[in-house]
Amino acid sequence: ELVCTSGHLTRVWSLMDGEQLMSLAHTEGVRATAVAFKPGTDANTEGTLLWVGTSLGEIMEVEVATQRILQSKGGVHARCDVTHIYRHLNELWTVDESGTIHIWGPDIDGTPNLSGHPHQSNKLPRGHTFSMVVGDELWHATGKAVRVFSPSLDGSKPFQVLVRPLTADGAGDISAGTQVKTHPDKVFFGHVDGKVSIFSTKDYSCLSVLSVS
């Protein structure tokens, strides 16, 4: 029911009536560069807390109703822009411009907590053009190449799923992507040259490349 935007101001609106519920101004010289709703302990607490990543590599936890910063962790991304915060079940994955990814798993309350340390940290390739969480995996595009990673809390699985990156023949750099609920075993990527490629989540094959515009 909520949508959040960020930059010099982090704002939250209700999708039900368009009312602005929160407007948090960041200190001078600091931009919010990534934002995600923190997983709730149950359905009633979903959407009540935000994680905000900044241009200084800091992550803050903000309460939407009171606009208060409940916790902040500076330097966790070594003063690099936090470029993405992904949600995966009751975990949050934070990524910075250098390619460092931190996996924040649930604490005893069942939700990620900034007071501790990330459960795992890994490196992603530089040159990111698009990425998304697909099931339990992170599909990460750098130009034409898509690499599939499997972040885990205990590091028990290999981080990189495939030996070689995926590519769609004849399609340009990847600029967008999505999944469609009616096709759960497919991933769709948009390319800068107006093409759409479709990949299988089962065997990672390229199923087709369509020219859209």
ChimeraX attribute file (.defattr): number of C-alpha atoms within 10 A of each C-alpha:
attribute: neighborCount
match mode: 1-to-1
recipient: residues
	/A:1	9
	/A:2	16
	/A:3	15
	/A:4	18
	/A:5	16
	/A:6	20
	/A:7	17
	/A:8	17
	/A:9	16
	/A:10	22
	/A:11	18
	/A:12	23
	/A:13	18
	/A:14	14
	/A:15	11
	/A:16	8
	/A:17	8
	/A:18	11
	/A:19	11
	/A:20	14
	/A:21	16
	/A:22	19
	/A:23	16
	/A:24	17
	/A:25	16
	/A:26	15
	/A:27	9
	/A:28	7
	/A:29	8
	/A:30	15
	/A:31	20
	/A:32	25
	/A:33	22
	/A:34	24
	/A:35	25
	/A:36	22
	/A:37	22
	/A:38	26
	/A:39	24
	/A:40	18
	/A:41	13
	/A:42	9
	/A:43	8
	/A:44	8
	/A:45	11
	/A:46	15
	/A:47	20
	/A:48	16
	/A:49	21
	/A:50	23
	/A:51	23
	/A:52	26
	/A:53	30
	/A:54	27
	/A:55	21
	/A:56	20
	/A:57	22
	/A:58	21
	/A:59	25
	/A:60	19
	/A:61	22
	/A:62	22
	/A:63	18
	/A:64	20
	/A:65	12
	/A:66	11
	/A:67	18
	/A:68	13
	/A:69	16
	/A:70	13
	/A:71	14
	/A:72	17
	/A:73	16
	/A:74	14
	/A:75	12
	/A:76	19
	/A:77	25
	/A:78	14
	/A:79	15
	/A:80	19
	/A:81	21
	/A:82	29
	/A:83	20
	/A:84	20
	/A:85	23
	/A:86	20
	/A:87	17
	/A:88	19
	/A:89	13
	/A:90	16
	/A:91	21
	/A:92	23
	/A:93	22
	/A:94	28
	/A:95	25
	/A:96	26
	/A:97	20
	/A:98	18
	/A:99	19
	/A:100	18
	/A:101	22
	/A:102	23
	/A:103	24
	/A:104	25
	/A:105	22
	/A:106	18
	/A:107	13
	/A:108	7
	/A:109	9
	/A:110	14
	/A:111	18
	/A:112	22
	/A:113	19
	/A:114	17
	/A:115	9
	/A:116	10
	/A:117	14
	/A:118	19
	/A:119	15
	/A:120	16
	/A:121	18
	/A:122	13
	/A:123	13
	/A:124	18
	/A:125	13
	/A:126	12
	/A:127	12
	/A:128	19
	/A:129	16
	/A:130	18
	/A:131	22
	/A:132	18
	/A:133	18
	/A:134	19
	/A:135	13
	/A:136	12
	/A:137	18
	/A:138	22
	/A:139	20
	/A:140	21
	/A:141	27
	/A:142	18
	/A:143	17
	/A:144	19
	/A:145	17
	/A:146	23
	/A:147	20
	/A:148	22
	/A:149	20
	/A:150	18
	/A:151	24
	/A:152	19
	/A:153	16
	/A:154	10
	/A:155	14
	/A:156	8
	/A:157	12
	/A:158	11
	/A:159	17
	/A:160	15
	/A:161	16
	/A:162	14
	/A:163	8
	/A:164	11
	/A:165	15
	/A:166	18
	/A:167	20
	/A:168	23
	/A:169	11
	/A:170	10
	/A:171	19
	/A:172	18
	/A:173	20
	/A:174	28
	/A:175	19
	/A:176	16
	/A:177	18
	/A:178	14
	/A:179	16
	/A:180	10
	/A:181	8
	/A:182	7
	/A:183	10
	/A:184	12
	/A:185	16
	/A:186	20
	/A:187	21
	/A:188	18
	/A:189	22
	/A:190	23
	/A:191	20
	/A:192	15
	/A:193	15
	/A:194	14
	/A:195	19
	/A:196	22
	/A:197	22
	/A:198	20
	/A:199	20
	/A:200	16
	/A:201	15
	/A:202	8
	/A:203	8
	/A:204	16
	/A:205	14
	/A:206	18
	/A:207	12
	/A:208	13
	/A:209	18
	/A:210	12
	/A:211	12
	/A:212	10
	/A:213	8
